[in-house]
């Protein structure tokens, strides 16, 4: 009999206001209600210069009097009071997960500091801009998870992605890692040596999972690859273009590229 080890993603749903029905911008006139929506940081600036999220997933989720999101690595919640012309965003309460990427740690620190110095907001149907003394943060609505084109397809892993931009690398894979997400919320596959199965949840532009991973003595050449794959599958954003699926971790600069099995045969 094979033992199994539970690999669970961080429980971000509570901080990200899962179940509130908040799926896009809108707005009341004061407090957190004025900023209601699910927003993703696109650019910003502070006294040190530009704040560029790059591939990092930095969000602000606002529903009624509740607000929080993901600050590149950790999740946070904040209190928002006042009006769009006289806004106060309190100090953030955050999780304390270590960010292995130094760039993410710096981005997270600068974003949270900038957010707390916001004094006004400009809210549009497809944009949110927060401003303060020497601070500006620009957001756009978080795109929906492309579950219709993602699910019920047998995906075959072709590439491991590490880093971003010109310093990023793409590596080949060992074995035949696979992935299948079904419309009813199940996820199954292989990381090359060990198989896994579990459930996934799509919310606010990202997918989080709870996986059961097979216990097995795998050859040494699989260890780094499996850590990479399972790390990304803990929480990711998904993009589907034709027969190619790209998953990018929401807590680091790692990713996976899959091809639809039929197309790759």
TORTOR-148581 format. One record per residue (C-alpha): residue number from 1; residue in three letters; chain; x, y, z. Coordinates in Angstrom, 1 decimal, always signed. Layout:
REM TORTOR-148581
<pt num="NUM" residuo="ala" cadena="A" u="X" v="Y" w="Z"/>
...
This chain:
REM TORTOR-148581
<pt num="1" residuo="unk" cadena="A" u="+0.0" v="+0.0" w="+0.0"/>
<pt num="2" residuo="unk" cadena="A" u="+1.3" v="+3.5" w="-0.9"/>
<pt num="3" residuo="unk" cadena="A" u="+1.5" v="+6.1" w="+1.8"/>
<pt num="4" residuo="unk" cadena="A" u="+0.4" v="+9.6" w="+0.9"/>
<pt num="5" residuo="unk" cadena="A" u="+1.6" v="+12.9" w="+2.1"/>
<pt num="6" residuo="unk" cadena="A" u="-0.8" v="+15.9" w="+2.1"/>
<pt num="7" residuo="unk" cadena="A" u="+0.5" v="+19.0" w="+0.3"/>
<pt num="8" residuo="unk" cadena="A" u="-1.9" v="+21.9" w="+0.9"/>
<pt num="9" residuo="unk" cadena="A" u="-1.7" v="+25.4" w="-0.4"/>
<pt num="10" residuo="unk" cadena="A" u="-1.8" v="+28.3" w="+2.0"/>
<pt num="11" residuo="unk" cadena="A" u="-5.4" v="+29.2" w="+3.1"/>
<pt num="12" residuo="unk" cadena="A" u="-5.5" v="+32.5" w="+1.3"/>
<pt num="13" residuo="unk" cadena="A" u="-9.3" v="+32.3" w="+0.5"/>
<pt num="14" residuo="unk" cadena="A" u="-10.3" v="+33.9" w="+3.9"/>
<pt num="15" residuo="unk" cadena="A" u="-7.9" v="+36.8" w="+3.5"/>
<pt num="16" residuo="unk" cadena="A" u="-8.9" v="+37.1" w="-0.1"/>
<pt num="17" residuo="unk" cadena="A" u="-12.6" v="+37.3" w="+0.8"/>
<pt num="18" residuo="unk" cadena="A" u="-13.6" v="+34.0" w="-0.8"/>
<pt num="19" residuo="unk" cadena="A" u="-17.4" v="+33.6" w="-1.0"/>
<pt num="20" residuo="unk" cadena="A" u="-18.2" v="+37.3" w="-1.0"/>
<pt num="21" residuo="unk" cadena="A" u="-19.2" v="+37.4" w="-4.6"/>
<pt num="22" residuo="unk" cadena="A" u="-16.7" v="+40.2" w="-5.3"/>
<pt num="23" residuo="unk" cadena="A" u="-15.8" v="+39.7" w="-9.0"/>
<pt num="24" residuo="unk" cadena="A" u="-15.1" v="+43.1" w="-10.5"/>
<pt num="25" residuo="unk" cadena="A" u="-15.0" v="+46.8" w="-10.0"/>
<pt num="26" residuo="unk" cadena="A" u="-18.0" v="+48.8" w="-8.9"/>
<pt num="27" residuo="unk" cadena="A" u="-18.5" v="+51.2" w="-6.2"/>
<pt num="28" residuo="unk" cadena="A" u="-20.1" v="+52.9" w="-3.3"/>
<pt num="29" residuo="unk" cadena="A" u="-19.0" v="+56.5" w="-2.4"/>
<pt num="30" residuo="unk" cadena="A" u="-17.1" v="+56.1" w="+0.8"/>
<pt num="31" residuo="unk" cadena="A" u="-14.7" v="+53.8" w="+2.8"/>
<pt num="32" residuo="unk" cadena="A" u="-13.8" v="+50.5" w="+1.3"/>
<pt num="33" residuo="unk" cadena="A" u="-17.1" v="+50.5" w="-0.6"/>
<pt num="34" residuo="unk" cadena="A" u="-15.7" v="+53.2" w="-2.9"/>
<pt num="35" residuo="unk" cadena="A" u="-13.0" v="+50.8" w="-4.1"/>
<pt num="36" residuo="unk" cadena="A" u="-15.1" v="+47.7" w="-4.4"/>
<pt num="37" residuo="unk" cadena="A" u="-13.6" v="+45.2" w="-6.9"/>
<pt num="38" residuo="unk" cadena="A" u="-10.9" v="+42.6" w="-7.5"/>
<pt num="39" residuo="unk" cadena="A" u="-7.9" v="+44.6" w="-8.6"/>
<pt num="40" residuo="unk" cadena="A" u="-4.4" v="+43.7" w="-9.9"/>
<pt num="41" residuo="unk" cadena="A" u="-1.4" v="+46.0" w="-9.6"/>
<pt num="42" residuo="unk" cadena="A" u="+0.0" v="+47.0" w="-13.0"/>
<pt num="43" residuo="unk" cadena="A" u="+2.5" v="+49.8" w="-12.1"/>
<pt num="44" residuo="unk" cadena="A" u="+3.3" v="+52.2" w="-9.4"/>
<pt num="45" residuo="unk" cadena="A" u="+5.8" v="+54.6" w="-8.0"/>
<pt num="46" residuo="unk" cadena="A" u="+7.1" v="+55.9" w="-4.6"/>
<pt num="47" residuo="unk" cadena="A" u="+9.9" v="+58.2" w="-3.5"/>
<pt num="48" residuo="unk" cadena="A" u="+12.5" v="+55.6" w="-4.5"/>
<pt num="49" residuo="unk" cadena="A" u="+11.2" v="+55.4" w="-8.1"/>
<pt num="50" residuo="unk" cadena="A" u="+9.0" v="+53.0" w="-10.2"/>
<pt num="51" residuo="unk" cadena="A" u="+7.3" v="+50.0" w="-8.5"/>
<pt num="52" residuo="unk" cadena="A" u="+7.1" v="+47.4" w="-11.3"/>
<pt num="53" residuo="unk" cadena="A" u="+5.3" v="+44.1" w="-10.4"/>
<pt num="54" residuo="unk" cadena="A" u="+6.5" v="+42.3" w="-13.5"/>
<pt num="55" residuo="unk" cadena="A" u="+5.2" v="+38.8" w="-13.4"/>
<pt num="56" residuo="unk" cadena="A" u="+4.4" v="+39.0" w="-9.6"/>
<pt num="57" residuo="unk" cadena="A" u="+0.8" v="+38.8" w="-8.7"/>
<pt num="58" residuo="unk" cadena="A" u="-0.1" v="+41.8" w="-6.4"/>
<pt num="59" residuo="unk" cadena="A" u="-3.7" v="+42.3" w="-5.7"/>
<pt num="60" residuo="unk" cadena="A" u="-6.2" v="+44.4" w="-3.8"/>
<pt num="61" residuo="unk" cadena="A" u="-9.6" v="+42.8" w="-3.2"/>
<pt num="62" residuo="unk" cadena="A" u="-12.3" v="+45.0" w="-1.8"/>
<pt num="63" residuo="unk" cadena="A" u="-15.8" v="+44.1" w="-0.8"/>
<pt num="64" residuo="unk" cadena="A" u="-17.9" v="+46.3" w="+1.3"/>
<pt num="65" residuo="unk" cadena="A" u="-16.0" v="+47.1" w="+4.5"/>
<pt num="66" residuo="unk" cadena="A" u="-13.5" v="+44.2" w="+3.9"/>
<pt num="67" residuo="unk" cadena="A" u="-10.2" v="+44.6" w="+2.0"/>
<pt num="68" residuo="unk" cadena="A" u="-7.1" v="+42.6" w="+1.5"/>
<pt num="69" residuo="unk" cadena="A" u="-5.1" v="+40.8" w="-1.2"/>
<pt num="70" residuo="unk" cadena="A" u="-1.8" v="+39.4" w="-2.1"/>
<pt num="71" residuo="unk" cadena="A" u="+1.4" v="+41.5" w="-1.7"/>
<pt num="72" residuo="unk" cadena="A" u="+3.6" v="+39.5" w="-4.1"/>
<pt num="73" residuo="unk" cadena="A" u="+4.3" v="+36.8" w="-1.7"/>
<pt num="74" residuo="unk" cadena="A" u="+2.3" v="+37.1" w="+1.5"/>
<pt num="75" residuo="unk" cadena="A" u="-1.4" v="+37.8" w="+1.9"/>
<pt num="76" residuo="unk" cadena="A" u="-2.7" v="+40.8" w="+3.8"/>
<pt num="77" residuo="unk" cadena="A" u="-5.8" v="+42.6" w="+5.0"/>
<pt num="78" residuo="unk" cadena="A" u="-6.3" v="+46.3" w="+5.6"/>
<pt num="79" residuo="unk" cadena="A" u="-9.0" v="+48.7" w="+6.9"/>
<pt num="80" residuo="unk" cadena="A" u="-10.1" v="+51.4" w="+4.5"/>
<pt num="81" residuo="unk" cadena="A" u="-12.0" v="+54.5" w="+5.7"/>
<pt num="82" residuo="unk" cadena="A" u="-12.9" v="+57.9" w="+4.4"/>
<pt num="83" residuo="unk" cadena="A" u="-13.9" v="+58.9" w="+0.9"/>
<pt num="84" residuo="unk" cadena="A" u="-12.2" v="+58.8" w="-2.5"/>
<pt num="85" residuo="unk" cadena="A" u="-11.0" v="+62.4" w="-2.0"/>
<pt num="86" residuo="unk" cadena="A" u="-9.9" v="+61.8" w="+1.7"/>
<pt num="87" residuo="unk" cadena="A" u="-8.8" v="+58.2" w="+2.0"/>
<pt num="88" residuo="unk" cadena="A" u="-7.1" v="+56.4" w="+4.8"/>
<pt num="89" residuo="unk" cadena="A" u="-5.7" v="+52.8" w="+4.4"/>
<pt num="90" residuo="unk" cadena="A" u="-4.5" v="+51.4" w="+7.7"/>
<pt num="91" residuo="unk" cadena="A" u="-1.5" v="+49.3" w="+8.4"/>
<pt num="92" residuo="unk" cadena="A" u="-1.7" v="+45.9" w="+6.9"/>
<pt num="93" residuo="unk" cadena="A" u="-2.0" v="+42.6" w="+8.8"/>
<pt num="94" residuo="unk" cadena="A" u="+0.0" v="+40.0" w="+7.0"/>
<pt num="95" residuo="unk" cadena="A" u="+0.9" v="+36.4" w="+6.9"/>
<pt num="96" residuo="unk" cadena="A" u="+4.6" v="+35.7" w="+7.5"/>
<pt num="97" residuo="unk" cadena="A" u="+5.6" v="+33.4" w="+4.8"/>
<pt num="98" residuo="unk" cadena="A" u="+9.3" v="+33.8" w="+3.8"/>
<pt num="99" residuo="unk" cadena="A" u="+9.8" v="+35.0" w="+0.3"/>
<pt num="100" residuo="unk" cadena="A" u="+12.7" v="+33.2" w="-1.2"/>
<pt num="101" residuo="unk" cadena="A" u="+13.0" v="+35.7" w="-4.1"/>
<pt num="102" residuo="unk" cadena="A" u="+14.8" v="+38.9" w="-2.8"/>
<pt num="103" residuo="unk" cadena="A" u="+13.0" v="+40.9" w="-5.6"/>
<pt num="104" residuo="unk" cadena="A" u="+9.6" v="+39.8" w="-4.3"/>
<pt num="105" residuo="unk" cadena="A" u="+10.5" v="+40.8" w="-0.7"/>
<pt num="106" residuo="unk" cadena="A" u="+11.5" v="+44.3" w="-1.9"/>
<pt num="107" residuo="unk" cadena="A" u="+8.4" v="+44.6" w="-4.1"/>
<pt num="108" residuo="unk" cadena="A" u="+6.2" v="+43.5" w="-1.2"/>
<pt num="109" residuo="unk" cadena="A" u="+7.7" v="+45.9" w="+1.3"/>
<pt num="110" residuo="unk" cadena="A" u="+7.4" v="+48.9" w="-1.1"/>
<pt num="111" residuo="unk" cadena="A" u="+3.9" v="+48.0" w="-2.1"/>
<pt num="112" residuo="unk" cadena="A" u="+2.6" v="+47.7" w="+1.4"/>
<pt num="113" residuo="unk" cadena="A" u="+4.3" v="+50.9" w="+2.5"/>
<pt num="114" residuo="unk" cadena="A" u="+2.9" v="+52.8" w="-0.5"/>
<pt num="115" residuo="unk" cadena="A" u="-0.6" v="+51.4" w="+0.1"/>
<pt num="116" residuo="unk" cadena="A" u="-0.6" v="+52.7" w="+3.7"/>
<pt num="117" residuo="unk" cadena="A" u="+0.3" v="+56.2" w="+2.6"/>
<pt num="118" residuo="unk" cadena="A" u="-2.6" v="+56.5" w="+0.1"/>
<pt num="119" residuo="unk" cadena="A" u="-4.8" v="+59.5" w="+0.6"/>
<pt num="120" residuo="unk" cadena="A" u="-7.1" v="+59.5" w="-2.5"/>
<pt num="121" residuo="unk" cadena="A" u="-8.5" v="+57.2" w="-5.1"/>
<pt num="122" residuo="unk" cadena="A" u="-9.6" v="+57.5" w="-8.7"/>
<pt num="123" residuo="unk" cadena="A" u="-12.0" v="+54.7" w="-9.6"/>
<pt num="124" residuo="unk" cadena="A" u="-13.1" v="+53.8" w="-13.2"/>
<pt num="125" residuo="unk" cadena="A" u="-14.9" v="+50.9" w="-14.7"/>
<pt num="126" residuo="unk" cadena="A" u="-11.6" v="+49.3" w="-15.7"/>
<pt num="127" residuo="unk" cadena="A" u="-9.0" v="+51.0" w="-13.5"/>
<pt num="128" residuo="unk" cadena="A" u="-8.2" v="+52.1" w="-10.0"/>
<pt num="129" residuo="unk" cadena="A" u="-5.5" v="+54.6" w="-9.1"/>
<pt num="130" residuo="unk" cadena="A" u="-4.4" v="+55.2" w="-5.6"/>
<pt num="131" residuo="unk" cadena="A" u="-2.4" v="+58.4" w="-4.8"/>
<pt num="132" residuo="unk" cadena="A" u="-0.5" v="+59.8" w="-1.8"/>
<pt num="133" residuo="unk" cadena="A" u="+2.5" v="+61.9" w="-1.0"/>
<pt num="134" residuo="unk" cadena="A" u="+5.1" v="+60.8" w="-3.7"/>
<pt num="135" residuo="unk" cadena="A" u="+3.0" v="+57.6" w="-4.2"/>
<pt num="136" residuo="unk" cadena="A" u="+0.9" v="+56.3" w="-7.0"/>
<pt num="137" residuo="unk" cadena="A" u="-0.4" v="+52.7" w="-7.5"/>
<pt num="138" residuo="unk" cadena="A" u="-2.3" v="+51.8" w="-10.7"/>
<pt num="139" residuo="unk" cadena="A" u="-4.6" v="+48.7" w="-10.8"/>
<pt num="140" residuo="unk" cadena="A" u="-6.8" v="+47.0" w="-13.4"/>
<pt num="141" residuo="unk" cadena="A" u="-9.5" v="+44.4" w="-12.9"/>
<pt num="142" residuo="unk" cadena="A" u="-8.2" v="+40.9" w="-12.2"/>
<pt num="143" residuo="unk" cadena="A" u="-9.0" v="+38.7" w="-15.3"/>
<pt num="144" residuo="unk" cadena="A" u="-11.1" v="+35.6" w="-14.8"/>
<pt num="145" residuo="unk" cadena="A" u="-9.5" v="+32.2" w="-14.5"/>
<pt num="146" residuo="unk" cadena="A" u="-9.9" v="+30.6" w="-18.0"/>
<pt num="147" residuo="unk" cadena="A" u="-11.4" v="+27.5" w="-16.5"/>
<pt num="148" residuo="unk" cadena="A" u="-13.4" v="+26.6" w="-19.7"/>
<pt num="149" residuo="unk" cadena="A" u="-10.3" v="+26.3" w="-21.8"/>
<pt num="150" residuo="unk" cadena="A" u="-8.2" v="+24.9" w="-19.0"/>
<pt num="151" residuo="unk" cadena="A" u="-10.3" v="+22.0" w="-17.7"/>
<pt num="152" residuo="unk" cadena="A" u="-11.0" v="+18.5" w="-19.1"/>
<pt num="153" residuo="unk" cadena="A" u="-7.8" v="+18.6" w="-21.2"/>
<pt num="154" residuo="unk" cadena="A" u="-4.9" v="+16.2" w="-20.8"/>
<pt num="155" residuo="unk" cadena="A" u="-1.8" v="+18.4" w="-20.4"/>
<pt num="156" residuo="unk" cadena="A" u="+1.8" v="+17.2" w="-20.8"/>
<pt num="157" residuo="unk" cadena="A" u="+4.6" v="+19.2" w="-19.2"/>
<pt num="158" residuo="unk" cadena="A" u="+7.3" v="+20.5" w="-21.6"/>
<pt num="159" residuo="unk" cadena="A" u="+9.1" v="+23.2" w="-19.9"/>
<pt num="160" residuo="unk" cadena="A" u="+10.1" v="+24.4" w="-16.4"/>
<pt num="161" residuo="unk" cadena="A" u="+10.4" v="+28.2" w="-16.0"/>
<pt num="162" residuo="unk" cadena="A" u="+12.6" v="+29.9" w="-13.4"/>
<pt num="163" residuo="unk" cadena="A" u="+13.0" v="+33.7" w="-13.0"/>
<pt num="164" residuo="unk" cadena="A" u="+11.6" v="+36.4" w="-15.3"/>
<pt num="165" residuo="unk" cadena="A" u="+12.7" v="+38.7" w="-18.0"/>
<pt num="166" residuo="unk" cadena="A" u="+16.2" v="+38.4" w="-19.6"/>
<pt num="167" residuo="unk" cadena="A" u="+17.5" v="+36.6" w="-16.5"/>
<pt num="168" residuo="unk" cadena="A" u="+14.8" v="+33.9" w="-16.7"/>
<pt num="169" residuo="unk" cadena="A" u="+15.6" v="+30.3" w="-17.8"/>
<pt num="170" residuo="unk" cadena="A" u="+13.6" v="+27.6" w="-19.4"/>
<pt num="171" residuo="unk" cadena="A" u="+14.5" v="+23.9" w="-18.7"/>
<pt num="172" residuo="unk" cadena="A" u="+13.5" v="+20.6" w="-20.2"/>
<pt num="173" residuo="unk" cadena="A" u="+11.7" v="+18.0" w="-18.1"/>
<pt num="174" residuo="unk" cadena="A" u="+12.5" v="+14.5" w="-17.0"/>
<pt num="175" residuo="unk" cadena="A" u="+9.9" v="+11.7" w="-17.5"/>
<pt num="176" residuo="unk" cadena="A" u="+6.4" v="+12.5" w="-18.6"/>
<pt num="177" residuo="unk" cadena="A" u="+4.8" v="+14.9" w="-16.1"/>
<pt num="178" residuo="unk" cadena="A" u="+1.0" v="+15.4" w="-16.7"/>
<pt num="179" residuo="unk" cadena="A" u="-1.9" v="+17.5" w="-15.5"/>
<pt num="180" residuo="unk" cadena="A" u="-5.6" v="+17.2" w="-15.6"/>
<pt num="181" residuo="unk" cadena="A" u="-8.2" v="+19.6" w="-14.1"/>
<pt num="182" residuo="unk" cadena="A" u="-11.8" v="+18.7" w="-14.4"/>
<pt num="183" residuo="unk" cadena="A" u="-14.8" v="+21.0" w="-14.4"/>
<pt num="184" residuo="unk" cadena="A" u="-16.0" v="+19.6" w="-11.1"/>
<pt num="185" residuo="unk" cadena="A" u="-12.9" v="+20.8" w="-9.2"/>
<pt num="186" residuo="unk" cadena="A" u="-10.7" v="+17.7" w="-9.3"/>
<pt num="187" residuo="unk" cadena="A" u="-6.9" v="+17.8" w="-10.1"/>
<pt num="188" residuo="unk" cadena="A" u="-4.8" v="+14.8" w="-11.0"/>
<pt num="189" residuo="unk" cadena="A" u="-1.4" v="+14.2" w="-12.6"/>
<pt num="190" residuo="unk" cadena="A" u="+2.2" v="+13.3" w="-12.2"/>
<pt num="191" residuo="unk" cadena="A" u="+5.3" v="+15.3" w="-11.3"/>
<pt num="192" residuo="unk" cadena="A" u="+7.5" v="+12.9" w="-13.3"/>
<pt num="193" residuo="unk" cadena="A" u="+8.0" v="+10.2" w="-10.7"/>
<pt num="194" residuo="unk" cadena="A" u="+5.2" v="+10.6" w="-8.2"/>
<pt num="195" residuo="unk" cadena="A" u="+1.5" v="+11.0" w="-9.0"/>
<pt num="196" residuo="unk" cadena="A" u="-0.8" v="+13.3" w="-7.2"/>
<pt num="197" residuo="unk" cadena="A" u="-4.6" v="+14.0" w="-6.9"/>
<pt num="198" residuo="unk" cadena="A" u="-6.8" v="+16.4" w="-5.0"/>
<pt num="199" residuo="unk" cadena="A" u="-9.1" v="+19.4" w="-5.4"/>
<pt num="200" residuo="unk" cadena="A" u="-8.6" v="+22.9" w="-6.7"/>
<pt num="201" residuo="unk" cadena="A" u="-10.4" v="+26.2" w="-6.2"/>
<pt num="202" residuo="unk" cadena="A" u="-10.4" v="+29.1" w="-8.7"/>
<pt num="203" residuo="unk" cadena="A" u="-10.9" v="+32.6" w="-7.2"/>
<pt num="204" residuo="unk" cadena="A" u="-9.8" v="+36.2" w="-7.9"/>
<pt num="205" residuo="unk" cadena="A" u="-7.6" v="+35.3" w="-10.8"/>
<pt num="206" residuo="unk" cadena="A" u="-5.7" v="+32.4" w="-9.2"/>
<pt num="207" residuo="unk" cadena="A" u="-6.0" v="+28.7" w="-8.6"/>
<pt num="208" residuo="unk" cadena="A" u="-5.1" v="+27.1" w="-5.3"/>
<pt num="209" residuo="unk" cadena="A" u="-4.9" v="+23.4" w="-4.6"/>
<pt num="210" residuo="unk" cadena="A" u="-4.9" v="+20.8" w="-1.9"/>
<pt num="211" residuo="unk" cadena="A" u="-2.9" v="+17.8" w="-3.2"/>
<pt num="212" residuo="unk" cadena="A" u="-2.3" v="+14.2" w="-2.1"/>
<pt num="213" residuo="unk" cadena="A" u="+1.1" v="+13.2" w="-3.4"/>
<pt num="214" residuo="unk" cadena="A" u="+2.3" v="+9.6" w="-3.6"/>
<pt num="215" residuo="unk" cadena="A" u="+5.2" v="+8.5" w="-1.4"/>
<pt num="216" residuo="unk" cadena="A" u="+7.9" v="+6.9" w="-3.4"/>
<pt num="217" residuo="unk" cadena="A" u="+11.6" v="+6.5" w="-3.6"/>
<pt num="218" residuo="unk" cadena="A" u="+12.4" v="+8.5" w="-6.7"/>
<pt num="219" residuo="unk" cadena="A" u="+15.7" v="+8.7" w="-8.5"/>
<pt num="220" residuo="unk" cadena="A" u="+17.8" v="+11.8" w="-7.6"/>
<pt num="221" residuo="unk" cadena="A" u="+17.2" v="+13.5" w="-10.9"/>
<pt num="222" residuo="unk" cadena="A" u="+13.5" v="+13.9" w="-10.2"/>
<pt num="223" residuo="unk" cadena="A" u="+13.8" v="+15.7" w="-6.8"/>
<pt num="224" residuo="unk" cadena="A" u="+14.4" v="+19.3" w="-8.0"/>
<pt num="225" residuo="unk" cadena="A" u="+11.9" v="+18.9" w="-10.8"/>
<pt num="226" residuo="unk" cadena="A" u="+9.2" v="+17.6" w="-8.5"/>
<pt num="227" residuo="unk" cadena="A" u="+9.8" v="+20.3" w="-5.9"/>
<pt num="228" residuo="unk" cadena="A" u="+9.5" v="+22.9" w="-8.7"/>
<pt num="229" residuo="unk" cadena="A" u="+6.2" v="+21.4" w="-10.1"/>
<pt num="230" residuo="unk" cadena="A" u="+4.5" v="+20.9" w="-6.8"/>
<pt num="231" residuo="unk" cadena="A" u="+5.6" v="+24.4" w="-5.7"/>
<pt num="232" residuo="unk" cadena="A" u="+3.9" v="+26.0" w="-8.7"/>
<pt num="233" residuo="unk" cadena="A" u="+0.8" v="+23.9" w="-8.3"/>
<pt num="234" residuo="unk" cadena="A" u="+0.3" v="+25.1" w="-4.8"/>
<pt num="235" residuo="unk" cadena="A" u="-1.0" v="+28.4" w="-6.1"/>
<pt num="236" residuo="unk" cadena="A" u="-0.9" v="+29.7" w="-9.7"/>
<pt num="237" residuo="unk" cadena="A" u="-2.3" v="+31.9" w="-12.5"/>
<pt num="238" residuo="unk" cadena="A" u="-3.1" v="+30.2" w="-15.8"/>
<pt num="239" residuo="unk" cadena="A" u="-2.9" v="+31.3" w="-19.4"/>
<pt num="240" residuo="unk" cadena="A" u="-4.1" v="+29.2" w="-22.3"/>
<pt num="241" residuo="unk" cadena="A" u="-3.1" v="+30.1" w="-25.8"/>
<pt num="242" residuo="unk" cadena="A" u="-4.1" v="+27.5" w="-28.4"/>
<pt num="243" residuo="unk" cadena="A" u="-2.8" v="+24.1" w="-27.3"/>
<pt num="244" residuo="unk" cadena="A" u="-0.3" v="+25.7" w="-24.7"/>
<pt num="245" residuo="unk" cadena="A" u="-1.0" v="+26.1" w="-21.0"/>
<pt num="246" residuo="unk" cadena="A" u="+1.3" v="+28.3" w="-18.9"/>
<pt num="247" residuo="unk" cadena="A" u="+1.1" v="+28.3" w="-15.1"/>
<pt num="248" residuo="unk" cadena="A" u="+2.9" v="+31.0" w="-13.1"/>
<pt num="249" residuo="unk" cadena="A" u="+3.3" v="+30.7" w="-9.3"/>
<pt num="250" residuo="unk" cadena="A" u="+1.6" v="+33.4" w="-7.4"/>
<pt num="251" residuo="unk" cadena="A" u="+4.3" v="+33.4" w="-4.7"/>
<pt num="252" residuo="unk" cadena="A" u="+7.5" v="+33.3" w="-6.8"/>
<pt num="253" residuo="unk" cadena="A" u="+9.0" v="+33.6" w="-10.2"/>
<pt num="254" residuo="unk" cadena="A" u="+8.6" v="+30.0" w="-11.3"/>
<pt num="255" residuo="unk" cadena="A" u="+6.3" v="+28.5" w="-13.8"/>
<pt num="256" residuo="unk" cadena="A" u="+5.3" v="+25.5" w="-15.9"/>
<pt num="257" residuo="unk" cadena="A" u="+4.5" v="+25.2" w="-19.6"/>
<pt num="258" residuo="unk" cadena="A" u="+2.2" v="+22.4" w="-20.8"/>
<pt num="259" residuo="unk" cadena="A" u="+1.0" v="+21.3" w="-24.2"/>
<pt num="260" residuo="unk" cadena="A" u="-2.3" v="+19.6" w="-24.9"/>
<pt num="261" residuo="unk" cadena="A" u="-1.5" v="+15.9" w="-25.1"/>
<pt num="262" residuo="unk" cadena="A" u="-3.3" v="+15.3" w="-28.4"/>
<pt num="263" residuo="unk" cadena="A" u="-1.5" v="+18.2" w="-30.0"/>
<pt num="264" residuo="unk" cadena="A" u="+1.9" v="+17.0" w="-28.7"/>
<pt num="265" residuo="unk" cadena="A" u="+1.5" v="+13.4" w="-29.8"/>
